[in-house]
Amino acid sequence: MTSDRRQLSAGMIATLSAELEGKVAPDLVADIVQAVLDEGRNDTPDRAAGSLMLEARQRLERFIRAQSWPR
């Protein structure tokens, strides 16, 4: 992983962890961010950081909704 990718990953993890504190385990945030970055690298090398952040946030929100779904 390049230095730019590491910085992007760390920034996304920190931001999303702070936004979702107590709702999602930090390890899950890191795993989802890494998955989005890995997929983004395969899709478009220059994919904007904002679109990657949005994708990670949407995945985490879907996870939260699924966890709160009545059983």
Contacts in CASP RR format, 6 or more apart in sequence:
PFRMAT RR
TARGET T0000
AUTHOR 0000-0000-0000
METHOD contacts of the structure
MODEL  1
MTSDRRQLSAGMIATLSAELEGKVAPDLVADIVQAVLDEGRNDTPDRAAG
SLMLEARQRLERFIRAQSWPR
1 9 0 8 1.000
5 37 0 8 1.000
5 41 0 8 1.000
8 37 0 8 1.000
8 49 0 8 1.000
8 52 0 8 1.000
9 33 0 8 1.000
9 34 0 8 1.000
9 37 0 8 1.000
12 33 0 8 1.000
12 37 0 8 1.000
12 49 0 8 1.000
12 52 0 8 1.000
12 53 0 8 1.000
12 56 0 8 1.000
13 26 0 8 1.000
13 29 0 8 1.000
13 30 0 8 1.000
13 33 0 8 1.000
15 53 0 8 1.000
16 29 0 8 1.000
16 33 0 8 1.000
16 53 0 8 1.000
16 56 0 8 1.000
16 57 0 8 1.000
16 60 0 8 1.000
17 24 0 8 1.000
17 26 0 8 1.000
17 29 0 8 1.000
19 57 0 8 1.000
20 29 0 8 1.000
20 60 0 8 1.000
20 64 0 8 1.000
23 64 0 8 1.000
24 60 0 8 1.000
24 63 0 8 1.000
24 64 0 8 1.000
28 60 0 8 1.000
28 63 0 8 1.000
29 60 0 8 1.000
32 56 0 8 1.000
32 59 0 8 1.000
32 60 0 8 1.000
32 63 0 8 1.000
33 56 0 8 1.000
35 59 0 8 1.000
36 52 0 8 1.000
36 55 0 8 1.000
36 56 0 8 1.000
36 59 0 8 1.000
37 52 0 8 1.000
40 47 0 8 1.000
40 52 0 8 1.000
END
